[in-house]
Amino acid sequence: MTYKHIQSILLIVGTAIGAGILALPISTASCGFWGALCALFITWIFMSFAAFNMIQARLSFSGDVDLATMTTTLLGKTMNQVVQFTFLILLMALISMYITVGSKWIIELTQTYLGIKLTTLSAQIGFSFLLGAIIYSGLSNLARINQLITGAKIFFLTMLIVSAMPAVQKDYLISFEPQEIPNTLSMLLTTFGFSIILPSLAGYLNHNRQSLYKVLAIGTIIILLAYVSWELVAFGVIGTDGLMQIGTSQDKGTGVINQLSTLVTNDSFHKYSFGIMLTAVVTSFLGVGHSLFSYLKDALPGRINHRKSMLAMAIGFLPPLLILQIYPAGIASILSFAGIFVAFILGIVPNLMVLSKPYQDRMGPNSRLMLCAVLLSLLFFGYIISLEIVSRLF
């Protein structure tokens, strides 16, 4: 395994595991512990398969292309316009959320350690400019910085889980409510949103098919193990009833941490949780921000140069800042549809691309087994979208 392989794995892990991991047990509490594990495993299987197809579709192209060129060529201009709209809406809303959270940490840290009280706007601009500069500097530099921050995040999460393990009660781990599993799948899709960075990783790993398969497999297994371990701790220490009670509070992630802190006798517990929240928002911003930047460079007309890159940065990061000043409440409204957007962009679209005639003309026809798997995957993501829409209408 090369240095680039490790960096690519950490980019996948860093993009997927955000600060939302702390609130994950709340979202799956109604399923019980074993139901939560089943829901995670089901989501992991289908999202990993869709990510595999994202790689397959990307490898049918040479050169530096992203999802815009892929969807236009394989699915047509009309589908590309639909993908472009949903992609930009989702990623800009995510960037806005990361700026909101990250700027709060900037304000708190500068006031605590430097005695400087920043305004919200200056903190938002500073946070965006700092991470935007890293994204603009290129994927190689971003990968080097990300590996340090994601490594720290994995360390904090590991220490958090290890310190809480002695307080786990086996009786809390027997709950199983399988009928609740479908209701959690939409939210869980958003926790496996790593495949947005795969088109960029294809170029970073020189279009090496085996390397891409390897980093995808290892990265997704690390993500699944992290989620399962955190669910084990949360359910085992707090219990299903306790988690459902926390679910009625406004700040669910902090609620889980606060409750664990009262039950786990470890002075460093809060420090580890703070470390996770701080590193998670940074790595998620870098992964999502780079994916947005790469997509816009691909979508904008003309050859890639500094002028086009600067335009892509402006289009990608100025609107989220403006939204925060004009209509911040709109971000939560958009993100309430995140499960539908992810199911479509990272579930439906990759599967459709490998079914398309242009793809099969380039790469050959799909095997019968592959065809059945793709159709099953399309049914799964279509079911989640339908379930989410019906639940909102009735």
PLY file of the C-alpha trace (Angstrom):
ply
format ascii 1.0
element vertex 394
property float x
property float y
property float z
element edge 393
property int vertex1
property int vertex2
end_header
0.00 0.00 0.00
1.41 3.38 -1.02
1.29 6.77 0.67
-1.35 7.89 -1.85
-3.51 4.90 -0.95
-3.48 5.89 2.72
-4.28 9.50 1.85
-7.16 8.40 -0.38
-8.59 6.13 2.33
-8.46 9.00 4.81
-10.16 11.32 2.30
-13.04 8.84 2.03
-13.24 8.45 5.81
-12.87 12.19 6.45
-15.61 13.10 3.98
-18.10 10.60 5.40
-17.60 10.84 9.17
-18.80 14.28 10.20
-19.89 15.78 13.49
-23.27 14.13 12.89
-21.81 10.83 14.08
-22.41 11.99 17.66
-26.16 12.17 17.02
-26.27 8.92 14.99
-27.62 6.79 17.90
-30.56 9.20 18.27
-31.58 8.65 14.65
-31.49 4.87 15.05
-32.77 4.66 18.65
-36.25 3.48 17.64
-34.72 0.39 15.97
-32.98 -0.84 19.10
-29.30 -1.82 19.06
-29.57 -4.79 16.72
-32.01 -2.96 14.48
-29.55 -0.08 14.25
-26.78 -2.47 13.23
-29.01 -4.05 10.57
-29.94 -0.61 9.21
-26.28 0.43 9.11
-25.24 -2.77 7.35
-28.02 -2.51 4.74
-27.15 1.12 4.01
-23.43 0.32 3.87
-23.96 -2.50 1.35
-26.05 -0.43 -1.07
-24.01 2.78 -0.76
-20.77 0.85 -1.26
-22.18 -0.85 -4.35
-23.33 2.50 -5.75
-19.85 3.90 -5.02
-18.34 0.93 -6.89
-20.50 1.87 -9.87
-19.40 5.49 -9.53
-15.82 4.24 -9.96
-16.83 2.06 -12.91
-18.49 5.01 -14.64
-15.54 7.32 -13.89
-13.03 4.83 -15.31
-14.85 4.88 -18.64
-13.35 8.38 -19.06
-9.73 9.39 -19.40
-8.35 12.72 -18.27
-9.59 15.08 -15.57
-13.40 14.89 -15.55
-16.03 14.94 -12.82
-19.71 14.16 -12.41
-20.85 16.90 -14.83
-19.09 15.36 -17.83
-19.98 11.85 -16.68
-23.73 12.51 -16.47
-23.85 14.58 -19.66
-22.06 11.91 -21.69
-23.68 8.82 -20.19
-27.18 10.04 -19.27
-27.81 13.05 -21.51
-28.13 16.80 -21.03
-31.57 16.72 -19.42
-30.50 14.31 -16.68
-27.32 16.33 -16.19
-29.39 19.45 -15.52
-31.41 17.60 -12.87
-28.24 16.23 -11.28
-26.58 19.63 -11.42
-29.47 21.34 -9.64
-29.71 18.76 -6.84
-25.93 18.46 -6.51
-25.32 22.20 -6.15
-28.27 22.71 -3.80
-27.17 19.88 -1.51
-23.46 20.66 -1.41
-23.92 24.40 -0.96
-26.33 23.74 1.92
-23.76 21.40 3.48
-21.02 24.00 3.06
-23.27 26.58 4.74
-23.82 24.23 7.67
-20.08 23.55 8.03
-19.35 27.28 7.94
-21.93 27.86 10.68
-20.48 25.17 12.94
-16.84 25.92 12.11
-17.19 29.66 12.68
-18.63 28.99 16.15
-15.54 26.97 17.02
-13.32 29.77 15.64
-15.08 32.34 17.84
-14.83 30.14 20.92
-11.17 29.20 20.41
-9.94 32.73 19.62
-11.77 34.12 22.63
-10.51 31.39 24.96
-6.87 31.27 23.91
-6.21 34.68 22.33
-8.67 36.88 24.18
-10.04 38.13 20.85
-13.80 38.26 20.30
-14.58 37.90 16.60
-17.88 38.82 15.00
-19.88 35.98 13.46
-19.34 37.32 9.93
-15.57 37.69 10.33
-15.33 34.15 11.74
-17.40 32.77 8.86
-15.25 34.54 6.28
-12.02 33.50 8.01
-13.06 29.86 8.30
-14.21 29.74 4.66
-11.09 31.51 3.36
-8.69 29.27 5.30
-10.23 25.98 4.18
-11.01 27.37 0.72
-7.31 28.15 0.27
-6.44 24.54 1.11
-8.99 23.29 -1.43
-7.71 25.68 -4.11
-4.10 24.58 -3.53
-4.87 21.20 -5.08
-5.83 17.67 -4.09
-2.25 16.67 -3.19
-1.91 19.42 -0.58
-5.46 18.84 0.64
-4.78 15.10 1.04
-1.67 15.75 3.13
-3.52 18.12 5.46
-6.60 15.90 5.59
-4.59 12.86 6.65
-3.38 14.68 9.76
-6.82 15.96 10.74
-8.64 12.71 9.93
-5.95 10.78 11.79
-6.61 13.00 14.82
-10.35 12.44 14.42
-9.93 8.66 14.39
-7.72 8.93 17.49
-10.29 11.03 19.37
-13.13 8.69 18.38
-11.13 5.62 19.39
-10.27 7.12 22.79
-13.89 8.17 23.29
-15.11 4.63 22.61
-12.38 2.95 24.68
-13.02 5.20 27.67
-16.76 4.44 27.54
-16.51 0.66 27.03
-16.27 -0.25 30.75
-19.67 1.39 31.32
-21.48 -0.68 28.65
-24.32 -2.80 30.05
-25.16 -5.98 28.13
-28.85 -5.75 29.03
-29.09 -2.54 26.98
-27.90 -4.34 23.84
-30.74 -6.83 23.40
-33.34 -4.47 21.92
-34.45 -5.14 18.34
-37.31 -3.40 16.52
-36.99 -4.46 12.84
-40.21 -2.70 11.79
-38.50 0.65 12.47
-35.54 0.01 10.16
-37.09 1.50 6.97
-37.72 4.81 8.74
-33.99 5.28 9.46
-32.56 4.44 6.04
-33.01 7.89 4.49
-31.00 9.56 7.25
-28.34 6.85 7.23
-27.68 7.43 3.53
-26.28 10.86 4.41
-23.70 9.27 6.73
-22.24 7.29 3.81
-21.92 10.18 1.37
-18.25 9.54 0.58
-18.61 8.74 -3.12
-18.83 12.42 -4.11
-15.03 12.49 -3.86
-14.43 9.34 -5.94
-14.28 11.07 -9.36
-11.37 13.17 -8.05
-9.65 10.16 -6.48
-9.68 8.38 -9.84
-7.35 11.03 -11.25
-5.32 11.18 -8.03
-4.65 7.43 -8.24
-3.85 7.59 -11.97
-7.02 5.74 -12.99
-5.71 2.54 -11.42
-8.72 0.28 -11.07
-7.29 -2.01 -8.39
-6.08 0.94 -6.30
-9.52 2.53 -6.40
-11.20 -0.73 -5.39
-8.74 -1.15 -2.53
-9.16 2.34 -1.05
-12.94 2.12 -1.44
-13.11 -1.23 0.37
-10.81 -0.23 3.24
-12.33 3.24 3.60
-15.91 2.00 3.76
-15.03 -0.75 6.25
-13.39 1.83 8.54
-16.51 4.01 8.31
-18.80 1.08 9.14
-16.65 -0.02 12.09
-16.60 3.53 13.45
-20.39 3.78 13.30
-20.96 0.32 14.80
-18.54 1.03 17.66
-20.21 4.33 18.45
-23.66 2.72 18.37
-22.39 0.01 20.73
-21.18 2.60 23.24
-24.27 4.83 23.01
-26.81 2.01 23.26
-24.76 0.07 25.81
-24.26 2.98 28.19
-27.42 5.08 27.74
-29.91 2.46 26.54
-32.70 2.67 23.97
-35.14 4.52 26.24
-32.48 7.02 27.26
-31.54 7.72 23.64
-35.17 8.23 22.62
-35.59 10.67 25.49
-32.52 12.63 24.35
-34.07 12.69 20.88
-36.66 15.17 22.12
-33.94 17.74 22.88
-32.77 20.35 20.36
-29.03 19.57 20.31
-29.01 15.82 19.91
-25.25 15.34 19.43
-24.37 17.31 22.55
-27.19 15.53 24.36
-25.59 12.13 23.75
-22.18 13.40 24.89
-23.58 15.07 28.00
-25.47 11.95 29.02
-22.43 9.75 28.44
-20.31 12.15 30.49
-22.54 11.63 33.51
-22.27 7.84 33.18
-18.62 7.45 32.13
-16.00 8.15 34.79
-13.24 9.61 32.63
-12.00 13.18 32.96
-10.84 13.30 29.32
-14.19 12.26 27.84
-15.32 15.82 27.03
-11.92 16.65 25.49
-12.19 13.69 23.14
-15.73 14.66 22.11
-14.64 18.26 21.50
-11.76 16.95 19.37
-14.16 14.86 17.28
-16.56 17.75 16.67
-13.76 20.14 15.71
-11.90 17.76 13.38
-15.10 16.32 11.88
-16.42 19.65 10.61
-13.02 20.48 9.07
-12.57 17.17 7.22
-16.18 17.18 6.03
-15.76 20.73 4.72
-12.55 19.77 2.91
-14.11 16.67 1.31
-17.41 18.25 0.32
-15.76 21.55 -0.61
-13.24 19.86 -2.88
-16.00 17.82 -4.53
-17.99 20.99 -5.20
-14.89 22.79 -6.53
-13.97 19.88 -8.80
-17.54 19.56 -10.07
-17.79 23.26 -10.94
-14.45 23.24 -12.77
-15.77 20.34 -14.82
-19.19 21.94 -15.42
-17.98 25.41 -16.42
-17.14 25.87 -20.12
-13.58 26.29 -21.36
-10.19 24.86 -20.49
-9.16 24.55 -16.85
-6.89 27.44 -15.85
-6.43 29.80 -12.90
-9.25 32.05 -14.05
-11.68 29.15 -14.33
-10.56 27.78 -10.96
-11.09 31.16 -9.28
-14.56 31.38 -10.85
-15.38 27.89 -9.57
-14.27 28.91 -6.06
-16.42 32.05 -6.19
-19.50 30.19 -7.44
-19.01 27.41 -4.92
-18.31 29.34 -1.73
-19.78 32.84 -2.01
-23.45 31.70 -2.24
-23.24 29.69 1.02
-21.84 32.76 2.79
-24.58 34.94 1.33
-27.29 32.46 2.33
-26.04 32.57 5.91
-26.45 36.36 5.96
-29.78 36.56 4.12
-31.78 33.43 4.96
-29.94 31.05 7.35
-33.17 29.19 8.21
-33.34 27.99 4.61
-30.32 25.73 5.15
-32.17 23.49 7.59
-35.12 23.31 5.18
-32.86 22.16 2.34
-30.98 19.66 4.48
-34.26 18.10 5.61
-34.37 16.68 2.05
-30.73 15.51 2.20
-31.70 11.84 2.26
-33.65 12.21 -0.99
-30.82 14.15 -2.64
-28.19 11.60 -1.60
-30.36 8.66 -2.70
-30.70 10.28 -6.13
-27.19 11.67 -6.70
-25.10 8.93 -5.07
-27.55 6.03 -5.42
-29.73 6.29 -8.52
-27.31 8.16 -10.79
-24.23 5.86 -10.52
-26.42 2.81 -11.16
-28.07 4.44 -14.17
-24.68 5.40 -15.59
-23.44 1.80 -15.73
-26.73 0.74 -17.33
-26.52 3.40 -20.04
-25.79 2.52 -23.66
-22.82 4.95 -23.92
-21.20 3.25 -20.92
-21.70 -0.24 -22.33
-20.40 0.90 -25.72
-17.21 2.02 -23.96
-16.80 -0.80 -21.41
-18.80 -3.71 -22.80
-22.16 -5.16 -21.73
-22.91 -5.89 -18.08
-23.03 -9.48 -16.86
-26.38 -10.93 -15.82
-25.30 -10.89 -12.15
-24.22 -7.26 -12.41
-27.48 -6.34 -14.11
-29.53 -7.97 -11.33
-27.45 -6.22 -8.65
-27.89 -2.82 -10.32
-31.66 -3.29 -10.66
-31.91 -4.34 -7.00
-29.91 -1.26 -6.03
-32.19 0.99 -8.07
-35.22 -0.54 -6.35
-33.67 0.11 -2.94
-32.90 3.78 -3.58
-36.21 4.29 -5.36
-38.00 2.78 -2.36
-36.24 5.16 0.04
-37.09 8.21 -2.08
-40.73 7.09 -2.38
-40.97 6.37 1.36
-39.52 9.79 2.20
-41.89 11.62 -0.17
-44.95 9.72 1.07
-44.04 10.39 4.71
-43.90 14.11 3.97
-47.20 14.17 2.11
-49.26 12.13 4.56
0 1
1 2
2 3
3 4
4 5
5 6
6 7
7 8
8 9
9 10
10 11
11 12
12 13
13 14
14 15
15 16
16 17
17 18
18 19
19 20
20 21
21 22
22 23
23 24
24 25
25 26
26 27
27 28
28 29
29 30
30 31
31 32
32 33
33 34
34 35
35 36
36 37
37 38
38 39
39 40
40 41
41 42
42 43
43 44
44 45
45 46
46 47
47 48
48 49
49 50
50 51
51 52
52 53
53 54
54 55
55 56
56 57
57 58
58 59
59 60
60 61
61 62
62 63
63 64
64 65
65 66
66 67
67 68
68 69
69 70
70 71
71 72
72 73
73 74
74 75
75 76
76 77
77 78
78 79
79 80
80 81
81 82
82 83
83 84
84 85
85 86
86 87
87 88
88 89
89 90
90 91
91 92
92 93
93 94
94 95
95 96
96 97
97 98
98 99
99 100
100 101
101 102
102 103
103 104
104 105
105 106
106 107
107 108
108 109
109 110
110 111
111 112
112 113
113 114
114 115
115 116
116 117
117 118
118 119
119 120
120 121
121 122
122 123
123 124
124 125
125 126
126 127
127 128
128 129
129 130
130 131
131 132
132 133
133 134
134 135
135 136
136 137
137 138
138 139
139 140
140 141
141 142
142 143
143 144
144 145
145 146
146 147
147 148
148 149
149 150
150 151
151 152
152 153
153 154
154 155
155 156
156 157
157 158
158 159
159 160
160 161
161 162
162 163
163 164
164 165
165 166
166 167
167 168
168 169
169 170
170 171
171 172
172 173
173 174
174 175
175 176
176 177
177 178
178 179
179 180
180 181
181 182
182 183
183 184
184 185
185 186
186 187
187 188
188 189
189 190
190 191
191 192
192 193
193 194
194 195
195 196
196 197
197 198
198 199
199 200
200 201
201 202
202 203
203 204
204 205
205 206
206 207
207 208
208 209
209 210
210 211
211 212
212 213
213 214
214 215
215 216
216 217
217 218
218 219
219 220
220 221
221 222
222 223
223 224
224 225
225 226
226 227
227 228
228 229
229 230
230 231
231 232
232 233
233 234
234 235
235 236
236 237
237 238
238 239
239 240
240 241
241 242
242 243
243 244
244 245
245 246
246 247
247 248
248 249
249 250
250 251
251 252
252 253
253 254
254 255
255 256
256 257
257 258
258 259
259 260
260 261
261 262
262 263
263 264
264 265
265 266
266 267
267 268
268 269
269 270
270 271
271 272
272 273
273 274
274 275
275 276
276 277
277 278
278 279
279 280
280 281
281 282
282 283
283 284
284 285
285 286
286 287
287 288
288 289
289 290
290 291
291 292
292 293
293 294
294 295
295 296
296 297
297 298
298 299
299 300
300 301
301 302
302 303
303 304
304 305
305 306
306 307
307 308
308 309
309 310
310 311
311 312
312 313
313 314
314 315
315 316
316 317
317 318
318 319
319 320
320 321
321 322
322 323
323 324
324 325
325 326
326 327
327 328
328 329
329 330
330 331
331 332
332 333
333 334
334 335
335 336
336 337
337 338
338 339
339 340
340 341
341 342
342 343
343 344
344 345
345 346
346 347
347 348
348 349
349 350
350 351
351 352
352 353
353 354
354 355
355 356
356 357
357 358
358 359
359 360
360 361
361 362
362 363
363 364
364 365
365 366
366 367
367 368
368 369
369 370
370 371
371 372
372 373
373 374
374 375
375 376
376 377
377 378
378 379
379 380
380 381
381 382
382 383
383 384
384 385
385 386
386 387
387 388
388 389
389 390
390 391
391 392
392 393
